[in-house]
């Protein structure tokens, strides 16, 4: 796609969707919140370059500082096989960006005194009361202790996801198809028959832990997870376009998903399964099941930046948000391991984990410009958000590319930070 075509697409997007969506948050000139108009153009330069070079089909980027929107742009097309302009109300698979939302739901119940972080999860999911661990010899042994709620929320419970085809535990996860169960109760029954990968509390490892958290939200609240999220998070925050099942009247806004064909050096559209799992959903995956818009997620992230409330609707206490965004990992545990982790891939450390978020604990060690205390998470299709509480800004970026090989997230971090020129 030529630069002229990119410009035409961007102009069309502004005409089609920009005004109504931008009104969802107050929009101001960047200079009003200490950012440079000219320097913010670096975001557009990066994203247009990615589209022009065929590395992504389209991308939406959003930046807000001090609660004011200063950048909201859609660049490119809906898909590599769908050249209609990408619009700002497009629906994205946010996959693991579901996890922070589920964590917020759990912490609402924590505020109500329905659990303590030291509670064993078997108190709420008795199916998981007698777990085993598969050791290095391929033998199973009893877990060293019960999994606690804190371990569940920090990915130190010992569960896995099944990402590594060479690992014997992951092979069992893949064969079990636990997340293909009919509902979360059936999921727990399947999970109970699988060994843990590590003893609880000994290793950070990305896993189905947040799907277990979603089940606990169901059992403590007495509501299906989709209903709980809608009533207690989505409706109060005005997140009208976030759901597990895409409504038929919104299906035309749902984007195709892609993979990168390394051999051909080109984007490929994924097949029907990438669509079908978002129709008539019965297993509400708190770890990766939501679809939503960039604006909806910006509203969720703005609530966090603002200490738990947005537009007068309080979702969490400011103290709870502060607690969630502390590093809850013991000094002996790092965020190594496989899976979605916005901090991985640069060969450095400098990251911790809170209750639902990855955290920057050492900016220099992280290898990317940022702030200590910055928290974030991403999704498998390349989506990302982060909140910088020091510089008081929020960024949301949305693409649909599974296992993206590109450094877009890091490039966007630099582009946003270099545009800050004042308070």
C-alpha positions as CSV (number, residue, x, y, z in Angstrom):
1,X,0.0,0.0,0.0
2,X,1.4,3.4,-1.0
3,X,1.8,6.4,1.3
4,X,-1.0,8.1,-0.6
5,X,-3.2,5.1,0.0
6,X,-2.4,5.1,3.7
7,X,-3.3,8.8,3.9
8,X,-6.6,8.3,2.1
9,X,-7.5,5.4,4.4
10,X,-6.7,7.4,7.5
11,X,-8.8,10.3,6.2
12,X,-11.7,8.0,5.5
13,X,-11.5,6.6,9.0
14,X,-11.7,10.0,10.5
15,X,-14.8,10.8,8.5
16,X,-16.4,7.4,9.2
17,X,-15.8,7.0,12.9
18,X,-13.6,9.6,14.5
19,X,-16.0,12.2,15.8
20,X,-18.5,10.0,17.7
21,X,-15.9,7.8,19.3
22,X,-13.5,10.5,20.3
23,X,-16.3,12.1,22.3
24,X,-16.2,9.2,24.7
25,X,-13.2,10.8,26.4
26,X,-12.5,14.5,26.4
27,X,-10.0,15.3,23.6
28,X,-7.5,18.1,24.0
29,X,-4.4,19.3,22.1
30,X,-1.3,17.5,23.2
31,X,0.4,20.7,24.4
32,X,-2.4,21.2,26.9
33,X,-1.1,18.1,28.8
34,X,2.6,18.5,28.3
35,X,3.0,16.6,25.1
36,X,4.4,17.7,21.7
37,X,2.0,17.6,18.7
38,X,4.9,17.2,16.3
39,X,6.6,14.4,18.4
40,X,3.3,12.5,18.7
41,X,3.4,12.2,14.9
42,X,6.1,9.6,15.4
43,X,3.3,7.1,16.4
44,X,1.7,7.7,13.0
45,X,5.0,7.4,11.2
46,X,5.6,4.0,12.8
47,X,2.2,2.5,12.3
48,X,1.9,3.7,8.7
49,X,5.3,2.2,8.0
50,X,4.2,-1.1,9.3
51,X,1.1,-1.1,7.2
52,X,2.9,0.1,4.1
53,X,5.5,-2.7,4.4
54,X,2.8,-5.3,4.8
55,X,3.8,-6.4,8.3
56,X,0.3,-5.7,9.7
57,X,-3.0,-5.0,8.0
58,X,-4.2,-2.3,10.3
59,X,-3.7,-0.8,13.7
60,X,-5.5,1.5,16.2
61,X,-3.4,3.5,18.6
62,X,-4.7,5.7,21.5
63,X,-2.8,7.9,24.0
64,X,-4.4,9.8,27.0
65,X,-2.6,11.9,29.5
66,X,-4.0,13.3,32.7
67,X,-7.3,11.7,31.7
68,X,-7.5,13.6,28.4
69,X,-7.3,12.0,25.0
70,X,-4.5,13.4,22.8
71,X,-4.1,10.7,20.1
72,X,-6.7,8.3,18.5
73,X,-5.9,7.0,15.1
74,X,-6.8,4.0,12.9
75,X,-4.4,3.2,10.1
76,X,-4.7,0.6,7.3
77,X,-7.4,-1.9,6.5
78,X,-9.5,-4.4,8.2
79,X,-7.5,-7.3,7.0
80,X,-5.0,-8.5,4.4
81,X,-7.9,-10.0,2.5
82,X,-10.3,-7.2,3.3
83,X,-9.2,-3.8,2.1
84,X,-12.0,-1.8,3.6
85,X,-10.6,1.0,5.9
86,X,-10.1,0.0,9.5
87,X,-12.6,2.0,11.6
88,X,-12.2,3.1,15.2
89,X,-15.2,1.0,16.3
90,X,-13.6,-2.3,15.0
91,X,-13.9,-5.3,17.3
92,X,-10.6,-7.0,18.3
93,X,-9.9,-10.3,20.0
94,X,-8.1,-9.0,23.1
95,X,-7.2,-12.5,24.3
96,X,-5.0,-12.1,27.4
97,X,-6.0,-8.5,27.9
98,X,-9.0,-10.2,29.4
99,X,-6.9,-11.1,32.4
100,X,-6.6,-7.7,34.0
101,X,-10.4,-7.4,33.7
102,X,-10.9,-10.7,35.5
103,X,-8.4,-9.7,38.2
104,X,-10.4,-6.5,38.8
105,X,-13.6,-8.6,39.2
106,X,-11.8,-10.8,41.7
107,X,-10.5,-7.8,43.7
108,X,-14.0,-6.3,43.8
109,X,-15.0,-9.5,45.7
110,X,-11.8,-9.2,47.8
111,X,-13.0,-5.7,48.8
112,X,-16.3,-7.3,50.0
113,X,-14.4,-9.7,52.2
114,X,-15.3,-12.8,50.3
115,X,-11.7,-14.1,50.3
116,X,-8.2,-13.4,51.5
117,X,-5.1,-13.8,49.4
118,X,-3.9,-16.5,51.8
119,X,-7.0,-18.6,51.2
120,X,-6.5,-21.9,49.4
121,X,-8.3,-22.0,46.1
122,X,-9.7,-25.4,47.1
123,X,-12.0,-23.5,49.5
124,X,-13.9,-22.3,46.4
125,X,-12.9,-25.0,43.8
126,X,-12.8,-28.3,45.8
127,X,-12.2,-30.1,42.5
128,X,-8.6,-28.7,42.8
129,X,-7.9,-29.9,46.4
130,X,-5.7,-32.9,45.6
131,X,-3.3,-31.7,42.9
132,X,-0.1,-33.4,41.9
133,X,3.2,-32.2,40.3
134,X,5.0,-34.0,37.6
135,X,8.7,-34.1,38.5
136,X,11.8,-34.2,36.3
137,X,11.7,-38.0,36.2
138,X,8.2,-38.0,34.7
139,X,6.7,-39.2,38.0
140,X,3.9,-37.5,39.8
141,X,4.0,-36.5,43.5
142,X,1.7,-34.6,45.8
143,X,1.9,-30.8,45.5
144,X,4.0,-29.3,48.3
145,X,1.0,-27.3,49.6
146,X,-2.3,-25.8,48.5
147,X,-2.5,-23.1,45.9
148,X,-3.4,-19.7,47.4
149,X,-5.4,-17.0,45.9
150,X,-2.3,-14.8,45.7
151,X,-0.5,-17.5,43.8
152,X,-3.4,-17.8,41.4
153,X,-3.5,-14.1,40.7
154,X,0.3,-13.9,40.2
155,X,0.8,-17.0,37.9
156,X,2.8,-18.8,40.5
157,X,0.2,-21.5,41.1
158,X,2.0,-24.1,39.0
159,X,-0.6,-24.5,36.3
160,X,0.4,-24.3,32.6
161,X,-1.2,-23.5,29.2
162,X,0.2,-26.3,26.9
163,X,2.3,-24.0,24.8
164,X,5.5,-26.2,24.7
165,X,4.9,-29.3,22.5
166,X,8.1,-30.9,23.9
167,X,7.1,-30.6,27.5
168,X,5.3,-33.7,28.9
169,X,3.0,-31.6,31.2
170,X,2.2,-29.3,28.3
171,X,1.5,-32.2,26.1
172,X,-1.2,-33.4,28.6
173,X,-2.7,-29.9,28.6
174,X,-2.9,-29.9,24.9
175,X,-4.5,-33.4,24.7
176,X,-7.0,-32.5,27.5
177,X,-8.4,-29.5,25.6
178,X,-9.5,-28.2,29.0
179,X,-10.4,-24.8,27.6
180,X,-12.7,-26.5,25.1
181,X,-15.0,-27.7,28.0
182,X,-18.6,-26.7,27.9
183,X,-18.3,-24.3,30.9
184,X,-16.0,-23.4,33.7
185,X,-17.3,-26.1,36.0
186,X,-16.4,-28.8,33.4
187,X,-13.1,-27.0,32.9
188,X,-12.2,-27.4,36.6
189,X,-13.0,-31.1,36.4
190,X,-10.6,-31.6,33.5
191,X,-7.9,-29.4,35.1
192,X,-8.1,-31.5,38.3
193,X,-6.9,-34.5,36.3
194,X,-3.7,-32.7,35.1
195,X,-0.5,-32.4,37.0
196,X,1.0,-29.1,37.9
197,X,4.2,-28.0,36.2
198,X,5.7,-26.6,39.3
199,X,5.0,-26.8,43.0
200,X,2.8,-23.8,44.1
201,X,4.7,-20.6,44.8
202,X,8.1,-21.8,43.3
203,X,8.0,-20.4,39.8
204,X,6.2,-17.8,37.7
205,X,4.7,-19.5,34.7
206,X,2.0,-18.3,32.4
207,X,-1.1,-20.4,32.7
208,X,-4.8,-21.1,32.9
209,X,-4.8,-19.6,36.4
210,X,-7.0,-16.7,35.4
211,X,-9.6,-19.0,34.0
212,X,-9.7,-20.6,37.5
213,X,-10.0,-17.0,38.9
214,X,-13.0,-16.5,36.6
215,X,-14.6,-19.7,38.0
216,X,-14.1,-18.4,41.5
217,X,-15.7,-15.1,40.6
218,X,-18.7,-17.1,39.4
219,X,-18.9,-19.1,42.6
220,X,-18.4,-16.2,45.0
221,X,-20.8,-13.9,43.2
222,X,-23.4,-16.4,42.2
223,X,-23.4,-15.1,38.6
224,X,-22.0,-16.4,35.4
225,X,-18.8,-14.5,34.6
226,X,-20.2,-12.8,31.5
227,X,-23.1,-11.4,33.6
228,X,-20.9,-10.4,36.5
229,X,-18.5,-8.5,34.2
230,X,-21.3,-6.7,32.4
231,X,-23.1,-5.6,35.6
232,X,-20.1,-4.7,37.7
233,X,-17.5,-3.5,35.2
234,X,-18.7,-3.0,31.6
235,X,-22.0,-1.2,32.3
236,X,-20.6,1.2,34.9
237,X,-17.6,2.1,32.7
238,X,-19.7,2.5,29.5
239,X,-17.9,-0.5,27.9
240,X,-20.7,-1.2,25.5
241,X,-18.6,-3.2,23.0
242,X,-16.9,-5.8,25.2
243,X,-18.2,-9.3,25.4
244,X,-17.4,-13.0,25.1
245,X,-20.0,-13.7,22.3
246,X,-20.0,-11.2,19.5
247,X,-23.7,-10.1,19.0
248,X,-25.0,-10.7,15.5
249,X,-25.8,-7.0,15.0
250,X,-22.1,-6.2,15.7
251,X,-20.5,-9.1,13.7
252,X,-19.7,-6.9,10.7
253,X,-17.3,-4.9,12.9
254,X,-15.4,-8.0,14.0
255,X,-11.9,-8.1,12.4
256,X,-10.2,-11.1,10.8
257,X,-7.2,-12.5,12.6
258,X,-3.8,-13.2,11.0
259,X,-0.5,-15.0,11.2
260,X,2.8,-14.2,9.7
261,X,4.0,-16.7,7.1
262,X,7.8,-16.6,7.6
263,X,8.5,-18.7,4.5
264,X,6.5,-16.4,2.2
265,X,7.2,-13.2,4.2
266,X,3.6,-12.3,4.1
267,X,0.4,-12.0,6.3
268,X,-2.1,-14.8,6.1
269,X,-5.7,-14.7,7.2
270,X,-6.6,-17.3,9.8
271,X,-9.5,-19.7,9.1
272,X,-13.0,-20.2,10.4
273,X,-12.0,-21.4,13.9
274,X,-10.6,-17.9,14.7
275,X,-14.2,-16.6,14.3
276,X,-16.4,-19.5,15.4
277,X,-15.1,-19.6,19.0
278,X,-16.7,-16.2,19.6
279,X,-20.3,-17.3,18.7
280,X,-22.7,-18.7,21.3
281,X,-19.9,-18.9,24.0
282,X,-20.7,-21.1,27.1
283,X,-17.2,-21.3,28.6
284,X,-16.4,-17.7,29.7
285,X,-12.6,-17.6,29.6
286,X,-11.4,-15.1,32.2
287,X,-7.9,-15.6,30.8
288,X,-8.5,-14.9,27.2
289,X,-12.0,-14.9,25.9
290,X,-13.1,-11.3,25.4
291,X,-13.6,-9.2,22.3
292,X,-13.7,-5.5,22.5
293,X,-12.9,-2.1,21.0
294,X,-9.9,0.1,21.6
295,X,-12.1,2.8,23.2
296,X,-13.7,0.3,25.6
297,X,-10.3,-0.8,26.8
298,X,-9.1,2.8,27.1
299,X,-12.0,3.4,29.4
300,X,-11.0,0.4,31.5
301,X,-7.4,1.5,31.6
302,X,-8.4,5.1,32.5
303,X,-10.4,3.7,35.4
304,X,-7.2,2.1,36.7
305,X,-5.1,5.2,36.1
306,X,-7.7,7.3,37.9
307,X,-7.5,5.1,41.0
308,X,-10.5,2.9,40.4
309,X,-13.2,5.2,39.1
310,X,-14.3,6.8,35.8
311,X,-17.0,9.4,35.2
312,X,-18.2,9.2,38.8
313,X,-18.5,5.4,38.8
314,X,-16.2,3.7,41.3
315,X,-15.1,0.2,40.4
316,X,-12.3,-0.3,43.0
317,X,-10.8,1.7,45.9
318,X,-7.7,3.6,45.1
319,X,-5.9,1.6,47.8
320,X,-6.9,-1.6,46.0
321,X,-5.5,-0.4,42.7
322,X,-2.3,0.5,44.5
323,X,-2.1,-2.9,46.0
324,X,-2.8,-4.7,42.7
325,X,0.1,-2.8,41.0
326,X,2.7,-3.7,43.6
327,X,5.2,-6.4,42.7
328,X,3.8,-9.5,44.4
329,X,6.6,-11.9,43.3
330,X,9.1,-13.1,45.9
331,X,12.7,-12.0,45.1
332,X,13.5,-15.6,44.2
333,X,11.0,-15.6,41.3
334,X,11.3,-13.8,38.0
335,X,8.8,-13.5,35.2
336,X,10.5,-16.1,33.0
337,X,8.7,-18.8,31.2
338,X,6.6,-19.0,28.0
339,X,3.5,-17.2,27.1
340,X,2.2,-13.6,26.7
341,X,4.5,-11.2,28.5
342,X,5.1,-7.7,27.2
343,X,8.4,-7.6,29.1
344,X,9.9,-10.6,27.4
345,X,11.9,-10.7,24.2
346,X,14.7,-8.3,25.0
347,X,16.9,-10.7,27.0
348,X,16.8,-8.5,30.1
349,X,15.1,-8.5,33.4
350,X,13.5,-5.5,35.2
351,X,10.0,-6.9,35.3
352,X,7.7,-8.1,38.1
353,X,4.1,-9.1,38.4
354,X,1.2,-7.7,40.4
355,X,-2.3,-9.0,40.8
356,X,-3.2,-9.2,37.1
357,X,-0.5,-7.0,35.5
358,X,3.1,-7.1,34.5
359,X,5.2,-4.4,36.2
360,X,8.3,-2.5,35.3
361,X,10.6,-2.7,38.4
362,X,13.9,-1.5,36.8
363,X,13.7,0.7,33.7
364,X,17.3,0.4,32.7
365,X,17.2,-3.4,33.0
366,X,14.0,-3.5,31.0
367,X,15.8,-2.0,28.0
368,X,12.9,0.2,26.9
369,X,12.1,3.8,28.0
370,X,9.5,3.9,30.7
371,X,8.9,4.4,34.4
372,X,9.2,2.3,37.5
373,X,5.8,1.2,38.5
374,X,4.4,1.1,34.9
375,X,1.9,-1.7,34.6
376,X,0.6,-3.4,31.4
377,X,-0.5,-6.6,29.7
378,X,-0.9,-7.7,26.1
379,X,-2.8,-10.3,24.1
380,X,-1.8,-13.1,21.8
381,X,-3.0,-11.2,18.7
382,X,-0.7,-8.3,19.3
383,X,-2.9,-6.0,21.4
384,X,-1.3,-4.1,24.3
385,X,-2.1,-1.5,27.0
386,X,0.0,0.2,29.6
387,X,-0.5,2.7,32.4
388,X,2.4,4.9,33.5
389,X,1.4,6.3,36.9
390,X,4.6,8.4,37.1
391,X,4.0,10.4,33.9
392,X,0.2,9.9,34.2
393,X,-0.6,8.5,30.8
394,X,-2.4,5.5,29.3
395,X,-1.7,3.8,25.9
396,X,-3.8,1.3,24.0
397,X,-2.8,-0.3,20.8
398,X,-4.7,-2.9,18.8
399,X,-3.7,-5.2,15.9
400,X,-4.8,-8.7,14.9
401,X,-1.7,-10.8,14.3
402,X,-1.0,-13.9,16.3
403,X,2.5,-14.2,17.7
404,X,3.7,-11.0,16.1
405,X,7.4,-11.1,15.3
406,X,7.6,-7.3,15.2
407,X,8.9,-4.9,17.9
408,X,5.9,-2.7,17.6
409,X,5.2,-2.5,21.3
410,X,8.6,-1.3,22.2
411,X,8.6,1.2,19.3
412,X,5.3,2.6,20.5
413,X,6.7,2.9,24.0
414,X,9.6,5.0,22.8
415,X,7.3,7.1,20.5
416,X,4.9,8.0,23.3
417,X,7.6,8.7,25.9
418,X,9.7,10.9,23.7
419,X,6.6,13.0,23.0
420,X,6.4,14.1,26.7
421,X,7.9,17.5,27.0
422,X,6.3,18.9,30.2
423,X,4.0,18.3,33.1
